[in-house]
Amino acid sequence: MSEKLPSREQTIRYLRQSGCSRNIIKHCEKVAELSVEIAEECKEKGINVDLKLVEIGALLHDIGRSKTHSVHHAVVGAKIAKSLGLPEPVISVIKRHVGGGITAKEAKRLGWPKDIYVPQTMEEKIVSYADKLIEGSRRVPIQRTIKKFRSEKLPHSSITKLQKLHKEMLALIGDCKCLP
């Protein structure tokens, strides 16, 4: 898989060319940094993870924010990635990173194309999870993100999915020093 992925430099160029702000790029770099740390921890525990896919997917996860800052940035980002000819696994990371995942019912309500928007692969789960632990370019505890979800009046199901993802990641990597 890794040989079809763009380089880190090319990925940053894609973000700039798409119109991502410096702050979004910095956020993506921080999510990538944490994602790779989590992926390396997984590998140490014997879990098969594509480190390059994690890094490139994390760098590109918010490319859709070049056009919108709404929840729709996941679908918009997937379209941008497709137009750039990026491999399907990268596109999947982008479209599945929002919250703890978007169910088919929620996606329909949002008017999104019929597809899977819940992280499926280890790489997708790692990027989605790491994204919830980075606010701007700072690492934050998961409890802070959960509190933020509540204050934004997100559906209880969103909080439940995020908590489930958190528990799954903790079960895999334990209390990793990389977690805030």
Backbone as a ProteinNet text record, in pm:
[ID]
protein_1_A
[PRIMARY]
MSEKLPSREQTIRYLRQSGCSRNIIKHCEKVAELSVEIAEECKEKGINVDLKLVEIGALLHDIGRSKTHSVHHAVVGAKIAKSLGLPEPVISVIKRHVGGGITAKEAKRLGWPKDIYVPQTMEEKIVSYADKLIEGSRRVPIQRTIKKFRSEKLPHSSITKLQKLHKEMLALIGDCKCLP
[TERTIARY]
82.7	0	86.6	184.1	261.4	325.8	362.7	432.4	344	211.3	122	91.6	135.7	103.5	196.2	143.1	230.1	328.8	435.1	531.6	468.5	529.7	485.6	488.1	593.6	608	495.3	466.6	358.2	224.4	206.5	82.8	63.1	169.9	162.2	130.6	188.7	157.4	8.4	-47.1	-190.3	-274.3	-236.9	-312.5	-306.8	-186.9	-170.2	-246.9	-230.5	-296.3	-448.2	-499.2	-644.3	-697	-606.3	-647	-657.7	-595.5	-598.1	-513.4	-563.6	-490.5	-370	-280.5	-163.1	-205.8	-312.8	-361.1	-411.7	-483	-533.2	-415.5	-317.9	-200.9	-126.7	-110.5	-43.7	-121.9	-254.9	-339.8	-317.7	-319.6	-300.2	-163.5	-61.4	72.3	74.4	6.3	2	-78.5	-188.5	-267.7	-182.7	-106.4	-19.7	87.2	145.9	250.3	195.3	79.5	19.4	-27.4	-84.7	-131.1	-17.3	97.7	213.7	262.6	262.3	303.3	210.3	79.7	-17.5	3.3	24.8	46.2	172.6	277.2	401.9	378.6	299.4	264.6	187.6	95.2	19.5	113.9	206.7	303.4	385.9	426.6	503.4	423.2	290.9	202.6	164.1	225.8	201.9	81.4	26.8	-88.9	-37	-90.6	-47.8	-106.8	-20.7	-63	30.6	-25.1	54	88.4	211	254.5	246.6	285	284.1	140.5	47.4	-93.6	-146.9	-110.4	-152.7	-102	25.8	83.8	17.8	7.9	-46.1	-196.5	-268.8	-412.2	-436.7	-353.9	-368.4	-335.8	-231.4	-196.1	-310	-380.4	-485.1	-626.4	-642	-776.8	-866.1	-810	-890.5	-876.1	-837.3	-821.1	-953.1	-1065	-1196.2	-1222.5	-1146.1	-1162.5	-1112.8	-1051.8	-1013	-1138.7	-1250.6	-1375.9	-1487.9	-1489.2	-1594.7	-1543.5	-1593.9	-1557	-1671.1	-1773	-1884.7	-1847.1	-1936.2	-1915.9	-1897.7	-1947.3	-1938.6	-1794.5	-1699.5	-1560.2	-1507.4	-1565	-1520.6	-1554.9	-1677.6	-1721.8	-1652.9	-1641.7	-1573.8	-1427	-1364.9	-1224.8	-1205.1	-1299.4	-1291.4	-1298.9	-1385.4	-1396.6	-1266.2	-1206.8	-1079.7	-973.6	-966.7	-866.8	-885.5	-1011.6	-1041.6	-994	-1020.1	-980.2	-827.9	-756.3	-609.6	-554	-645.5	-603.1	-540.4	-575	-518.6	-580	-505.6	-556	-678.1	-762.4	-886.8	-865.3	-760.7	-742.7	-725.1	-662.9	-646.3	-782.8	-857.6	-991.5	-1079.3	-1069	-1148.4	-1110.6	-982.7	-940.1	-1007.1	-1005.9	-1061.8	-1212.3	-1284.7	-1431.1	-1480.9	-1393.9	-1438.5	-1381.4	-1317.8	-1251.2	-1340.8	-1457.9	-1541.9	-1604.7	-1592.5	-1649.8	-1595.5	-1682.7	-1644.5	-1694.6	-1733.8	-1792.9	-1935.3	-1980.5	-2115.7	-2190.2	-2302.2	-2379.6	-2449.6	-2497.4	-2569.9	-2691.7	-2762.2	-2881.2	-2843.6	-2734.4	-2688.2	-2642	-2571.2	-2521.7	-2638.7	-2743.4	-2862.5	-2925	-2935	-2991.9	-2907.4	-2775.5	-2685	-2685.8	-2750.3	-2755	-2628.9	-2552.7	-2429.2	-2458.7	-2369.1	-2386	-2385	-2457.5	-2462.3	-2321.2	-2269.5	-2132.2	-2112.1	-1993.2	-1957.9	-1874.5	-1919.9	-1851.1	-1805.1	-1801.1	-1751.5	-1615	-1512.8	-1380.9	-1387.3	-1327.5	-1329.2	-1191.8	-1089.2	-955.2	-882.6	-776.7	-695.6	-642.9	-600.2	-545.8	-652.7	-774.4	-884.8	-917.8	-918.5	-949.5	-842.8	-717.8	-607.5	-617.2	-638.5	-645.5	-767.8	-881.9	-1002.8	-980.5	-921.1	-895.8	-796.2	-683.9	-581.2	-638.8	-725.4	-787.4	-867.5	-925.5	-1006	-918.8	-788.6	-695.3	-608.4	-638.2	-565.9	-668	-651.1	-737.8	-648.3	-675.2	-582.6	-454.9	-347.2	-223.2	-174.4	-266.5	-233.3	-297	-223.8	-280.7	-370.2	-487.9	-583.1	-636.3	-675	-731.5	-867	-900.6	-1027.3	-1146.4	-1134.1	-1244.4	-1278.1	-1176.8	-1199.9	-1281.1	-1248	-1320.7	-1464.7	-1484.2	-1619.6	-1700.6	-1638.4	-1705.2	-1743.1	-1652	-1677	-1794.6	-1797.8	-1908.9	-2041.2	-2039.9	-2162.5	-2202.8	-2106	-2137	-2187.2	-2144.5	-2191.6	-2325.6	-2379.3	-2510	-2513.4	-2400.2	-2396.8	-2483.1	-2539.2	-2624.9	-2549.8	-2623	-2563.5	-2491.7	-2545.1	-2483.9	-2341.3	-2315.2	-2180.5	-2082.9	-2129	-2045.2	-2021	-2125.9	-2114	-2013.7	-2019.7	-1926.3	-1782.5	-1764.6	-1631.3	-1578.3	-1662.8	-1621.7	-1585.9	-1662.1	-1635.2	-1499.1	-1471.2	-1342.7	-1229.1	-1249	-1149.2	-1119.8	-1225.2	-1208	-1135.1	-1171.2	-1106.9	-957.9	-924	-783.3	-706.1	-765.7	-698.8	-675.2	-771.6	-757.2	-639.5	-615.1	-507.1	-370.4	-364.7	-233.1	-209	-310.6	-293.4	-275.3	-218.9	-199.8	-67.3	-66.6	52.6	101	232.4	288.4	254.5	213.3	181.5	44.2	-40.6	-175.4	-172	-246.3	-248.3	-322.5
-119.6	0	125.2	131.5	253.5	311.9	226.3	278.8	369.6	359.9	444.2	576.9	589.8	709.6	824.7	947.3	1062.5	1079.4	1152.9	1183	1284.5	1300.1	1400.4	1540.4	1569.5	1700.4	1724.2	1621.1	1633	1653.8	1585.5	1595.8	1738.2	1798.8	1937.8	2030.9	2002.2	2082	2071	1948.8	1930.3	2016.8	2020.1	2100.8	2249.1	2296	2438	2469.4	2383.2	2406.1	2403.6	2326	2318.8	2442.4	2517.7	2640.5	2628.9	2527.1	2513.6	2624.1	2679.5	2783.7	2723.3	2810	2765.2	2690.7	2740.5	2676.2	2534.9	2515.9	2381.8	2289.3	2339	2257.2	2219.7	2314.9	2288.1	2181.8	2194.4	2095.5	1957.3	1950.5	1822.3	1762	1846.7	1797.3	1739.6	1805.4	1757.6	1628.2	1618.8	1495.2	1382.3	1412	1310.6	1264.9	1358.4	1326.1	1229.8	1263.5	1178.6	1045	1049.6	927	828.3	878.8	792	735.2	816.4	766.2	652.9	671.7	568.3	443.6	464.3	351.6	273.9	346.1	279.3	197.9	251.9	180	52.1	63	-53.9	-159.5	-115.6	-208	-280.4	-204.9	-264.4	-373.8	-359.6	-457.5	-569	-567.8	-675.4	-654	-532.5	-501.4	-453.2	-509.1	-473	-337.7	-239.5	-103.6	-50.7	14.3	77.3	219.2	236.8	366.3	478.8	449.7	552.6	596	501.2	535.6	619.5	583	661.2	804.8	820.8	955.1	1037.4	981	1055	1080.3	980.6	998.3	1106	1106.5	1207.7	1347.5	1356.3	1487.1	1542.3	1453.1	1496.9	1494	1448.8	1426.3	1549.7	1668.2	1790.8	1872	1810.2	1884.4	1950.3	1891.1	1948.6	2080.3	2110	2238	2354.8	2323.7	2429.4	2491.6	2418.8	2465.9	2489.3	2414	2429	2385.6	2450.2	2410.9	2336.1	2302.3	2224.3	2076.7	1995.1	1849.5	1794.3	1866.5	1824	1821.3	1875.7	1877.5	1736.6	1636	1497.9	1453.1	1480.6	1441.9	1528.6	1657.4	1749.6	1707.9	1673.3	1629.5	1502	1409.5	1284.1	1313.6	1408.4	1446.2	1508.2	1595.9	1658.6	1550.1	1458.4	1350.6	1264.6	1237.3	1157.5	1232.7	1364.3	1444.4	1451.7	1433.4	1433.1	1295.6	1198.1	1063.2	986.2	1024.8	955.4	816.7	723.9	587.1	581.3	482.5	464.8	461.1	394.7	394.1	534.8	626	764.1	833.7	814.4	874	825.7	697.9	642.2	704.4	726.8	792.9	929.5	1003.7	1139	1136.5	1049.4	1051.8	987.9	913.2	841.6	897.3	1014.5	1064.1	1148.3	1187.6	1281.4	1215.8	1284.6	1233.8	1095	1007.1	866.7	788.2	861.4	802	850.7	852.1	895.8	772.1	741	622.9	648.7	541.9	553.5	644.3	629.1	710.9	859.3	886.3	1024.8	1082.1	1000.4	1044.5	1080.2	998.6	1025.5	1158.8	1180.1	1305.1	1426.1	1405.5	1513.1	1534.1	1441.7	1452.5	1400.9	1318.8	1264.5	1145.9	1119.7	1000.9	874.6	774.2	646.7	586.7	562.4	511.8	475.5	429.6	399	515.2	575.6	690.2	663.6	537.2	497.2	432.3	470.7	410.4	257.3	190.9	45.9	-14.7	41.3	-15.7	44	-21.2	29.5	169.6	190.1	320.5	429.5	399.7	496.7	527.9	425.2	444.7	529	501.6	577.7	725.2	756.9	897.5	965.7	899.2	956.2	985.3	890.5	905.4	1017.8	1018.1	1120.9	1260.4	1271.1	1399.9	1454.2	1364.1	1406.4	1446.5	1418.8	1452	1573.3	1635.1	1755.9	1867.7	1973.4	2091.5	2202.4	2247.1	2340	2262.9	2300.7	2224.6	2174.7	2168.3	2121.1	1986.5	1901.2	1774.2	1801.3	1740.7	1757.3	1620.2	1607.1	1478.6	1452.8	1327.1	1288.8	1348.8	1361.7	1417.4	1559.7	1634.1	1770.9	1769.5	1675.9	1664.3	1621.8	1528.4	1483	1599.5	1676.9	1794.7	1894.2	1912.3	2002.6	1951.5	1820.3	1760.6	1790	1774.6	1799.9	1946.4	2037.4	2180.8	2225.1	2154.6	2185.7	2117.6	2050.2	1982.9	1878.9	1808.6	1700.6	1586.3	1506.3	1395.5	1303.4	1248	1156.7	1041.4	999.6	888.8	924.4	1052	1095.3	1078.1	1114.1	1102.4	954.5	874.1	730.2	667	703	647.7	688.8	813.7	861.4	786.1	765.8	691.3	547	488.3	351	343.5	441.5	447.1	463.1	548.2	570.9	440.2	370	242.6	140	135.5	41.1	71.8	199.6	237.7	209.2	239.2	211.2	61.4	-19.7	-165.2	-212.9	-143.9	-183.3	-134.9	-8.1	51.5	78.5	58.9	85.1	233.4	265.1	406.4	455.6	466.7	505.9	645.2	661.6	792.1	899.6	858.7	955.9	1020.6	957.8	1012	1126.7	1233.9	1349.8	1317.2
0	0	0	87.1	108.8	-16.9	-113.3	-231.3	-318	-306.3	-387.5	-317.2	-193.9	-116.5	-153.2	-148.6	-174.6	-58.9	-84.3	22.4	118.4	231.9	330.1	265.6	191.1	125.6	24.4	-56.4	-154.8	-84.3	27.1	103.6	154.5	206	254	136.7	20	-100.2	-134.4	-125.5	-152.2	-58.5	68.1	165.7	127.4	93.5	55	-73	-175.6	-304.5	-291.7	-197.2	-177.1	-105.3	-43.7	24.2	175.2	234.4	380.3	443.8	553.2	625.3	696.8	740.3	816.7	943.1	1008.4	1131.2	1105.5	994.7	960.1	930.7	856.9	824.2	952.6	1043.1	1171.4	1249.7	1251.1	1318.4	1256.1	1124.9	1054.8	1086.7	1094.4	1128.3	1270.3	1363.5	1502.8	1513.3	1438.6	1437.7	1379.4	1274.3	1212.6	1311.8	1382.3	1480.5	1587.4	1644.7	1747.2	1687.5	1568.9	1502.2	1483.3	1439.6	1417.1	1551	1656.6	1788.7	1833.4	1814.6	1852.3	1765.8	1636	1544.4	1581.2	1617.9	1659	1786	1877.1	2000.1	1965.6	1870.7	1824.8	1768.2	1684	1622.5	1729.9	1832.5	1942.7	2013.6	2010.3	2075	1977.9	1858.6	1762	1671.1	1670.2	1585.6	1450.5	1343.1	1208.2	1169	1148.2	1111.9	1003.9	903.4	798	844.8	893	948	845.6	722.2	616.8	587	580.6	558.3	674	796.1	912.5	900.1	867.9	858.2	747	627.5	512.7	531.9	580.6	607.5	711	815.9	920.8	867.7	786.7	729.8	643.1	574.3	481.5	541.3	665.3	719.7	713	726.4	725	596.5	486.1	360.1	317.8	356.1	323.6	393.4	498.9	569.8	484.1	370.8	277.8	215.1	220.8	160.2	261.6	373	473.6	610.2	713.5	850	917.7	841.3	896.2	896.9	950.5	953.2	810.5	712.8	573	520.2	598.3	550.7	523.4	587.3	563.4	421.4	379.1	245	139.2	167.8	76.3	61.7	173.6	171.6	91.4	105	28.5	-121.4	-160.4	-302.8	-352.9	-270.6	-309	-326.2	-230.8	-235.7	-360.5	-393.1	-512.5	-636.9	-641.5	-758	-771.9	-661.3	-664.6	-700.7	-716.7	-752.9	-637.4	-514.7	-398.9	-383	-324.9	-307.9	-216	-239.6	-163	-11.4	39.8	185.1	245.4	171.8	219.9	218.4	111.9	99.4	215	249	358.9	492.8	516.5	640.8	649.2	540.4	538.3	565	496.2	510.7	639.8	709.7	830.1	960	956.3	1077.1	1167.8	1123.8	1199.1	1322.2	1435.8	1560.7	1588.7	1632.9	1650	1531.1	1426.1	1306.9	1287.6	1164.9	1129.6	1078.5	1142.9	1102.3	969.2	906.3	778.6	795.4	906.7	934.1	947.5	1020.5	1036.3	902.6	824.3	693	601.4	606.6	524.3	565.9	696.7	748.4	706.2	694	652.7	500.9	428.7	282.9	215.9	286.1	230.6	140.5	44.5	-40.5	45.7	0.3	73.1	73.3	192.9	208.3	355.1	389	527.6	580.8	690.8	749.5	893	929.8	1061.8	1039.5	1117.2	1097.6	1104.4	1004.9	994.8	1022.1	959.4	970.6	1090.8	1131.1	1241.7	1209.3	1085.1	1045.5	1057.7	1013	1021.7	1167.3	1250.9	1393.2	1461.6	1430.4	1491.4	1455.2	1328.2	1285.7	1347.1	1344.6	1404	1552	1621.1	1764.9	1792.2	1722.6	1742.8	1718	1617.6	1585.2	1704.3	1783.7	1899.1	2017	2006.9	2114.8	2081	1967.2	1926	1906.7	1984	1971.4	1918.9	1797	1732.4	1706.5	1777.2	1764	1900.8	1996.9	2132.5	2161.9	2231.7	2277.8	2398	2394.6	2505.1	2547.2	2674.6	2719.4	2653	2637.2	2573.3	2648.1	2780.8	2859.6	2814.9	2776.1	2728.3	2598.2	2508.9	2382	2407.5	2498.9	2532.5	2589.1	2676.3	2735.3	2625	2529.3	2415.6	2332.1	2303.9	2228.6	2300.4	2434.1	2512.7	2504.1	2517	2514.8	2377.8	2273.2	2137.6	2109	2210.9	2202.2	2089.8	2072.5	1974.1	2025.5	1936.1	1980.4	2076.6	2171.9	2269.9	2199.7	2085.2	2010.5	1966.7	1938	1898.5	2014.6	2133	2252.1	2282.6	2270.4	2294.8	2198.1	2069.7	1969.6	2001.1	2044.7	2079.7	2202.5	2301.7	2421.2	2385.5	2294.3	2250.8	2180.1	2093.6	2023.5	2124.8	2223.5	2328.4	2403.3	2442.9	2515.1	2428.1	2299.8	2207.9	2195.6	2181.5	2166.7	2295.6	2411.1	2538.4	2556	2513.9	2523.9	2437.9	2326.7	2236.6	2283.1	2324.5	2353.3	2500.4	2583.2	2725	2751.2	2862.8	2899	2839.8	2708.7	2632.1	2674.4	2684.3	2720.9	2617.8	2498.4	2393.1	2413.5	2496.9	2517.9	2617	2584.3	2676	2806
[MASK]
++++++++++++++++++++++++++++++++++++++++++++++++++++++++++++++++++++++++++++++++++++++++++++++++++++++++++++++++++++++++++++++++++++++++++++++++++++++++++++++++++++++++++++++++++++

